[in-house]
Amino acid sequence: MRPGKRRKLAKNSDLAKAEKIKAQVRAKVEHPFLTIKRIFGYSKVRYRGLAKNAERLHLLAGFTNLLKSKDHLLA
């Protein structure tokens, strides 16, 4: 929902609760892509072939998982 329409909703309405749940899921999905783009420099992709691009993306996703879980791994 667009921010202007969402702001007009009552705080405890069912639609507002649904929008909050969607925002939480969206945040969990989008944060790893921010890491891939900013830290690993994958914001611009040149064409290398679908297989090579897929392999690189899987590798970067694995590195992102390691970065996110390094506190748990080192404990």
N, CA, C and O atoms as a GROMACS GRO file, in nm:
protein
  300
    1MET      N    1   0.085  -0.117   0.000
    1MET     CA    2   0.000   0.000   0.000
    1MET      C    3   0.090   0.124   0.000
    1MET      O    4   0.197   0.124   0.061
    2ARG      N    5   0.048   0.225  -0.066
    2ARG     CA    6   0.126   0.348  -0.074
    2ARG      C    7   0.127   0.419   0.061
    2ARG      O    8   0.029   0.410   0.135
    3PRO      N    9   0.235   0.489   0.094
    3PRO     CA   10   0.248   0.548   0.227
    3PRO      C   11   0.135   0.643   0.265
    3PRO      O   12   0.093   0.644   0.380
    4GLY      N   13   0.085   0.722   0.172
    4GLY     CA   14  -0.022   0.816   0.204
    4GLY      C   15  -0.150   0.746   0.245
    4GLY      O   16  -0.218   0.788   0.338
    5LYS      N   17  -0.183   0.639   0.175
    5LYS     CA   18  -0.304   0.562   0.209
    5LYS      C   19  -0.284   0.485   0.339
    5LYS      O   20  -0.377   0.471   0.419
    6ARG      N   21  -0.163   0.435   0.359
    6ARG     CA   22  -0.135   0.358   0.480
    6ARG      C   23  -0.142   0.446   0.604
    6ARG      O   24  -0.186   0.402   0.710
    7ARG      N   25  -0.099   0.571   0.591
    7ARG     CA   26  -0.100   0.664   0.704
    7ARG      C   27  -0.243   0.696   0.748
    7ARG      O   28  -0.267   0.725   0.866
    8LYS      N   29  -0.338   0.690   0.655
    8LYS     CA   30  -0.476   0.724   0.687
    8LYS      C   31  -0.551   0.610   0.757
    8LYS      O   32  -0.659   0.631   0.812
    9LEU      N   33  -0.494   0.489   0.756
    9LEU     CA   34  -0.560   0.375   0.819
    9LEU      C   35  -0.560   0.391   0.970
    9LEU      O   36  -0.470   0.451   1.028
   10ALA      N   37  -0.664   0.335   1.034
   10ALA     CA   38  -0.667   0.331   1.180
   10ALA      C   39  -0.556   0.238   1.229
   10ALA      O   40  -0.524   0.140   1.163
   11LYS      N   41  -0.497   0.269   1.343
   11LYS     CA   42  -0.382   0.193   1.393
   11LYS      C   43  -0.413   0.045   1.416
   11LYS      O   44  -0.328  -0.040   1.391
   12ASN      N   45  -0.531   0.015   1.464
   12ASN     CA   46  -0.563  -0.123   1.499
   12ASN      C   47  -0.650  -0.194   1.396
   12ASN      O   48  -0.706  -0.299   1.426
   13SER      N   49  -0.662  -0.138   1.277
   13SER     CA   50  -0.747  -0.202   1.177
   13SER      C   51  -0.676  -0.325   1.120
   13SER      O   52  -0.554  -0.340   1.130
   14ASP      N   53  -0.755  -0.413   1.061
   14ASP     CA   54  -0.700  -0.535   1.003
   14ASP      C   55  -0.606  -0.503   0.886
   14ASP      O   56  -0.504  -0.569   0.868
   15LEU      N   57  -0.642  -0.402   0.807
   15LEU     CA   58  -0.556  -0.364   0.696
   15LEU      C   59  -0.420  -0.312   0.744
   15LEU      O   60  -0.317  -0.342   0.683
   16ALA      N   61  -0.420  -0.236   0.851
   16ALA     CA   62  -0.294  -0.184   0.904
   16ALA      C   63  -0.206  -0.298   0.956
   16ALA      O   64  -0.084  -0.297   0.937
   17LYS      N   65  -0.267  -0.395   1.021
   17LYS     CA   66  -0.191  -0.511   1.070
   17LYS      C   67  -0.134  -0.592   0.954
   17LYS      O   68  -0.020  -0.638   0.960
   18ALA      N   69  -0.214  -0.608   0.847
   18ALA     CA   70  -0.166  -0.681   0.729
   18ALA      C   71  -0.051  -0.608   0.662
   18ALA      O   72   0.045  -0.671   0.618
   19GLU      N   73  -0.058  -0.476   0.654
   19GLU     CA   74   0.049  -0.398   0.594
   19GLU      C   75   0.177  -0.407   0.677
   19GLU      O   76   0.287  -0.410   0.622
   20LYS      N   77   0.163  -0.411   0.807
   20LYS     CA   78   0.281  -0.423   0.893
   20LYS      C   79   0.349  -0.558   0.873
   20LYS      O   80   0.472  -0.565   0.868
   21ILE      N   81   0.271  -0.664   0.863
   21ILE     CA   82   0.327  -0.797   0.840
   21ILE      C   83   0.399  -0.801   0.706
   21ILE      O   84   0.508  -0.858   0.695
   22LYS      N   85   0.337  -0.742   0.603
   22LYS     CA   86   0.400  -0.739   0.471
   22LYS      C   87   0.531  -0.661   0.475
   22LYS      O   88   0.629  -0.701   0.411
   23ALA      N   89   0.535  -0.551   0.548
   23ALA     CA   90   0.656  -0.471   0.558
   23ALA      C   91   0.767  -0.548   0.630
   23ALA      O   92   0.884  -0.536   0.592
   24GLN      N   93   0.733  -0.626   0.731
   24GLN     CA   94   0.833  -0.704   0.802
   24GLN      C   95   0.894  -0.811   0.712
   24GLN      O   96   1.015  -0.832   0.712
   25VAL      N   97   0.808  -0.878   0.634
   25VAL     CA   98   0.858  -0.979   0.541
   25VAL      C   99   0.944  -0.914   0.434
   25VAL      O  100   1.049  -0.966   0.399
   26ARG      N  101   0.899  -0.801   0.381
   26ARG     CA  102   0.973  -0.731   0.278
   26ARG      C  103   1.112  -0.690   0.328
   26ARG      O  104   1.210  -0.698   0.254
   27ALA      N  105   1.120  -0.645   0.452
   27ALA     CA  106   1.248  -0.604   0.508
   27ALA      C  107   1.343  -0.722   0.519
   27ALA      O  108   1.462  -0.708   0.491
   28LYS      N  109   1.294  -0.838   0.560
   28LYS     CA  110   1.379  -0.956   0.572
   28LYS      C  111   1.430  -1.002   0.436
   28LYS      O  112   1.541  -1.055   0.426
   29VAL      N  113   1.350  -0.982   0.333
   29VAL     CA  114   1.390  -1.026   0.200
   29VAL      C  115   1.486  -0.926   0.135
   29VAL      O  116   1.578  -0.967   0.066
   30GLU      N  117   1.465  -0.797   0.157
   30GLU     CA  118   1.543  -0.696   0.088
   30GLU      C  119   1.680  -0.669   0.150
   30GLU      O  120   1.771  -0.627   0.078
   31HIS      N  121   1.699  -0.691   0.278
   31HIS     CA  122   1.827  -0.660   0.342
   31HIS      C  123   1.945  -0.741   0.285
   31HIS      O  124   2.052  -0.683   0.266
   32PRO      N  125   1.930  -0.870   0.258
   32PRO     CA  126   2.043  -0.940   0.198
   32PRO      C  127   2.083  -0.884   0.061
   32PRO      O  128   2.201  -0.884   0.027
   33PHE      N  129   1.986  -0.838  -0.017
   33PHE     CA  130   2.019  -0.780  -0.146
   33PHE      C  131   2.093  -0.649  -0.131
   33PHE      O  132   2.178  -0.616  -0.214
   34LEU      N  133   2.064  -0.574  -0.027
   34LEU     CA  134   2.140  -0.452   0.002
   34LEU      C  135   2.285  -0.486   0.030
   34LEU      O  136   2.376  -0.418  -0.018
   35THR      N  137   2.308  -0.592   0.106
   35THR     CA  138   2.444  -0.636   0.136
   35THR      C  139   2.517  -0.678   0.009
   35THR      O  140   2.632  -0.642  -0.012
   36ILE      N  141   2.449  -0.753  -0.075
   36ILE     CA  142   2.511  -0.799  -0.199
   36ILE      C  143   2.547  -0.681  -0.287
   36ILE      O  144   2.653  -0.679  -0.349
   37LYS      N  145   2.459  -0.582  -0.294
   37LYS     CA  146   2.484  -0.469  -0.382
   37LYS      C  147   2.591  -0.374  -0.328
   37LYS      O  148   2.677  -0.328  -0.403
   38ARG      N  149   2.586  -0.345  -0.198
   38ARG     CA  150   2.677  -0.246  -0.142
   38ARG      C  151   2.814  -0.303  -0.107
   38ARG      O  152   2.916  -0.247  -0.149
   39ILE      N  153   2.818  -0.410  -0.034
   39ILE     CA  154   2.946  -0.463   0.014
   39ILE      C  155   3.022  -0.534  -0.098
   39ILE      O  156   3.143  -0.517  -0.112
   40PHE      N  157   2.950  -0.615  -0.177
   40PHE     CA  158   3.017  -0.694  -0.279
   40PHE      C  159   3.016  -0.628  -0.416
   40PHE      O  160   3.070  -0.684  -0.511
   41GLY      N  161   2.957  -0.509  -0.428
   41GLY     CA  162   2.963  -0.434  -0.553
   41GLY      C  163   2.889  -0.497  -0.668
   41GLY      O  164   2.935  -0.490  -0.782
   42TYR      N  165   2.778  -0.558  -0.643
   42TYR     CA  166   2.701  -0.625  -0.747
   42TYR      C  167   2.585  -0.538  -0.795
   42TYR      O  168   2.482  -0.590  -0.836
   43SER      N  169   2.602  -0.405  -0.789
   43SER     CA  170   2.492  -0.317  -0.829
   43SER      C  171   2.478  -0.311  -0.980
   43SER      O  172   2.368  -0.296  -1.032
   44LYS      N  173   2.589  -0.323  -1.051
   44LYS     CA  174   2.584  -0.325  -1.197
   44LYS      C  175   2.636  -0.459  -1.243
   44LYS      O  176   2.746  -0.501  -1.206
   45VAL      N  177   2.559  -0.526  -1.324
   45VAL     CA  178   2.595  -0.659  -1.369
   45VAL      C  179   2.622  -0.653  -1.518
   45VAL      O  180   2.540  -0.602  -1.595
   46ARG      N  181   2.734  -0.705  -1.558
   46ARG     CA  182   2.756  -0.716  -1.701
   46ARG      C  183   2.719  -0.857  -1.742
   46ARG      O  184   2.726  -0.950  -1.661
   47TYR      N  185   2.683  -0.873  -1.864
   47TYR     CA  186   2.637  -1.003  -1.912
   47TYR      C  187   2.755  -1.098  -1.923
   47TYR      O  188   2.849  -1.072  -1.998
   48ARG      N  189   2.750  -1.207  -1.849
   48ARG     CA  190   2.855  -1.308  -1.854
   48ARG      C  191   2.798  -1.443  -1.896
   48ARG      O  192   2.870  -1.542  -1.905
   49GLY      N  193   2.671  -1.447  -1.923
   49GLY     CA  194   2.605  -1.573  -1.948
   49GLY      C  195   2.520  -1.607  -1.827
   49GLY      O  196   2.557  -1.575  -1.714
   50LEU      N  197   2.410  -1.671  -1.851
   50LEU     CA  198   2.316  -1.698  -1.741
   50LEU      C  199   2.377  -1.788  -1.635
   50LEU      O  200   2.354  -1.767  -1.516
   51ALA      N  201   2.454  -1.887  -1.676
   51ALA     CA  202   2.512  -1.980  -1.579
   51ALA      C  203   2.614  -1.909  -1.490
   51ALA      O  204   2.615  -1.930  -1.368
   52LYS      N  205   2.699  -1.826  -1.548
   52LYS     CA  206   2.800  -1.755  -1.468
   52LYS      C  207   2.737  -1.654  -1.375
   52LYS      O  208   2.780  -1.640  -1.261
   53ASN      N  209   2.634  -1.582  -1.422
   53ASN     CA  210   2.565  -1.487  -1.336
   53ASN      C  211   2.497  -1.559  -1.220
   53ASN      O  212   2.501  -1.511  -1.107
   54ALA      N  213   2.436  -1.673  -1.247
   54ALA     CA  214   2.368  -1.749  -1.142
   54ALA      C  215   2.468  -1.800  -1.040
   54ALA      O  216   2.444  -1.794  -0.919
   55GLU      N  217   2.582  -1.851  -1.088
   55GLU     CA  218   2.684  -1.901  -0.996
   55GLU      C  219   2.736  -1.789  -0.906
   55GLU      O  220   2.753  -1.808  -0.786
   56ARG      N  221   2.761  -1.672  -0.964
   56ARG     CA  222   2.813  -1.560  -0.886
   56ARG      C  223   2.710  -1.514  -0.783
   56ARG      O  224   2.745  -1.482  -0.669
   57LEU      N  225   2.584  -1.510  -0.822
   57LEU     CA  226   2.479  -1.468  -0.730
   57LEU      C  227   2.464  -1.567  -0.615
   57LEU      O  228   2.446  -1.526  -0.500
   58HIS      N  229   2.472  -1.697  -0.643
   58HIS     CA  230   2.464  -1.797  -0.536
   58HIS      C  231   2.583  -1.785  -0.441
   58HIS      O  232   2.567  -1.798  -0.320
   59LEU      N  233   2.700  -1.761  -0.496
   59LEU     CA  234   2.819  -1.743  -0.413
   59LEU      C  235   2.806  -1.621  -0.323
   59LEU      O  236   2.838  -1.627  -0.204
   60LEU      N  237   2.759  -1.510  -0.379
   60LEU     CA  238   2.742  -1.388  -0.300
   60LEU      C  239   2.633  -1.405  -0.194
   60LEU      O  240   2.644  -1.349  -0.085
   61ALA      N  241   2.528  -1.480  -0.225
   61ALA     CA  242   2.424  -1.506  -0.126
   61ALA      C  243   2.481  -1.588  -0.010
   61ALA      O  244   2.446  -1.564   0.105
   62GLY      N  245   2.567  -1.684  -0.041
   62GLY     CA  246   2.632  -1.761   0.065
   62GLY      C  247   2.722  -1.675   0.152
   62GLY      O  248   2.722  -1.689   0.274
   63PHE      N  249   2.799  -1.586   0.088
   63PHE     CA  250   2.884  -1.495   0.166
   63PHE      C  251   2.800  -1.403   0.253
   63PHE      O  252   2.838  -1.372   0.366
   64THR      N  253   2.686  -1.359   0.200
   64THR     CA  254   2.598  -1.273   0.278
   64THR      C  255   2.545  -1.347   0.400
   64THR      O  256   2.538  -1.290   0.509
   65ASN      N  257   2.509  -1.473   0.383
   65ASN     CA  258   2.464  -1.553   0.497
   65ASN      C  259   2.574  -1.566   0.601
   65ASN      O  260   2.547  -1.561   0.722
   66LEU      N  261   2.699  -1.584   0.556
   66LEU     CA  262   2.809  -1.594   0.651
   66LEU      C  263   2.830  -1.462   0.726
   66LEU      O  264   2.855  -1.462   0.846
   67LEU      N  265   2.819  -1.350   0.654
   67LEU     CA  266   2.835  -1.221   0.721
   67LEU      C  267   2.725  -1.197   0.824
   67LEU      O  268   2.751  -1.145   0.932
   68LYS      N  269   2.603  -1.234   0.790
   68LYS     CA  270   2.491  -1.212   0.882
   68LYS      C  271   2.500  -1.302   1.004
   68LYS      O  272   2.454  -1.265   1.112
   69SER      N  273   2.561  -1.419   0.988
   69SER     CA  274   2.564  -1.514   1.100
   69SER      C  275   2.700  -1.524   1.165
   69SER      O  276   2.724  -1.617   1.242
   70LYS      N  277   2.792  -1.430   1.138
   70LYS     CA  278   2.927  -1.441   1.193
   70LYS      C  279   2.929  -1.431   1.345
   70LYS      O  280   3.015  -1.492   1.409
   71ASP      N  281   2.838  -1.357   1.404
   71ASP     CA  282   2.834  -1.348   1.550
   71ASP      C  283   2.799  -1.483   1.612
   71ASP      O  284   2.852  -1.520   1.717
   72HIS      N  285   2.709  -1.557   1.547
   72HIS     CA  286   2.669  -1.688   1.598
   72HIS      C  287   2.779  -1.791   1.574
   72HIS      O  288   2.798  -1.883   1.655
   73LEU      N  289   2.851  -1.776   1.463
   73LEU     CA  290   2.956  -1.872   1.431
   73LEU      C  291   3.078  -1.855   1.521
   73LEU      O  292   3.143  -1.954   1.556
   74LEU      N  293   3.109  -1.732   1.559
   74LEU     CA  294   3.228  -1.708   1.639
   74LEU      C  295   3.205  -1.727   1.789
   74LEU      O  296   3.300  -1.727   1.867
   75ALA      N  297   3.080  -1.742   1.830
   75ALA     CA  298   3.048  -1.755   1.972
   75ALA      C  299   3.084  -1.890   2.027
   75ALA      O  300   3.063  -1.916   2.145
   0.00000   0.00000   0.00000
